[in-house]
Amino acid sequence: MHIEELQERIIDFRNERDWAQYHNPKDLAISLSLEAAELLEIFQWKNGAEVEALKDDTESLERTKEELGDILIYALTLVHEFNFDPSEVILGKIAINAKKYPVERAKGKADKYTVY
């Protein structure tokens, strides 16, 4: 399924429940941040090996999937509210990052672009 089709399904789900009244950009951004924090809780206080072990834990995988689902739903709903094309938003940001992080300078490094 294409990202635009997913977005349409999300908006249809929302509209069937009359939730558009709650989905203003401010509240969607807040909800997106809250869901991202819930995702972080899964990894809080775990070292690298423990995080890696989560990939084999059914309950942790399901919880991670659910939080990522919430994040993606809120993000695509916010994109809809601004009448942005989700593919254009993503591809545009990749293009910006490609300029900030040229391969020859950034490959294998985790430095912020201001270092380059």
C-alpha positions in Angstrom: 0.0 0.0 0.0 1.3 3.5 -0.9 1.8 6.1 1.8 -1.0 8.3 0.4 -3.4 5.3 0.6 -2.4 4.8 4.3 -3.0 8.4 4.9 -6.4 8.2 3.4 -7.3 5.2 5.6 -6.2 7.1 8.7 -8.3 10.2 7.8 -11.3 8.0 7.0 -10.9 6.2 10.4 -10.7 9.6 12.1 -13.6 11.1 10.2 -15.9 8.1 10.9 -15.5 8.9 14.6 -15.8 12.7 14.3 -12.4 13.2 15.7 -11.3 15.9 13.3 -12.5 18.5 15.8 -9.6 17.4 18.1 -7.0 17.2 15.3 -5.7 20.7 15.1 -2.0 21.0 14.3 -1.0 22.0 17.9 -2.8 19.0 19.5 -1.5 16.6 16.8 2.1 17.8 17.4 1.6 17.3 21.2 0.2 13.8 20.6 3.1 13.0 18.3 5.6 14.0 21.0 3.8 12.1 23.7 3.7 8.9 21.6 7.4 9.3 20.9 8.0 9.5 24.6 6.1 6.3 25.1 8.4 4.7 22.5 11.4 5.9 24.5 10.1 4.3 27.6 10.5 0.9 26.0 14.3 1.5 25.8 14.8 3.6 29.0 17.5 2.3 31.3 18.6 -0.5 28.9 22.1 -1.0 27.6 22.9 -1.9 24.0 22.7 -5.7 24.7 19.3 -5.3 26.4 17.9 -3.2 23.6 19.1 -5.8 21.1 17.4 -8.5 23.1 14.1 -6.7 22.8 14.1 -7.7 19.1 13.5 -11.3 20.2 10.9 -10.5 22.9 7.3 -10.8 21.5 5.8 -8.5 24.0 8.4 -5.8 23.5 8.1 -6.1 19.7 4.3 -5.7 19.9 4.6 -2.7 22.2 7.2 -1.1 19.9 5.0 -1.7 16.9 2.0 -0.1 18.6 4.0 3.0 19.6 5.4 3.4 16.1 1.9 3.0 14.7 0.7 5.8 16.9 3.6 8.0 15.8 3.1 7.4 12.1 -0.6 7.9 12.4 -0.2 11.3 14.1 2.5 12.3 11.7 0.5 11.5 8.6 -2.6 13.2 10.1 -0.5 16.3 10.7 0.8 16.2 7.2 -2.8 16.0 6.0 -3.8 19.0 8.1 -1.2 21.1 6.2 -2.2 19.6 2.8 1.3 18.4 2.3 2.1 15.4 0.1 3.7 12.9 2.5 6.1 11.6 -0.2 7.2 15.1 -1.0 7.8 15.9 2.7 10.0 12.8 3.1 11.9 13.2 -0.2 12.4 16.9 0.5 13.9 16.2 3.9 16.2 13.5 2.5 17.4 16.1 -0.1 18.1 18.7 2.7 19.9 16.0 4.7 22.0 15.0 1.7 23.3 18.5 1.5 23.9 18.8 5.3 25.6 15.3 5.4 27.5 14.7 2.2 28.6 11.0 2.0 32.3 11.9 1.7 32.2 13.8 5.0 29.5 12.0 7.0 29.9 8.4 6.2 30.3 6.3 9.4 30.1 9.4 11.6 27.4 10.5 14.0 28.5 14.2 14.2 25.9 17.0 13.7 26.1 18.7 10.3 27.6 21.9 11.9 30.8 19.9 12.5 31.3 19.6 8.8 
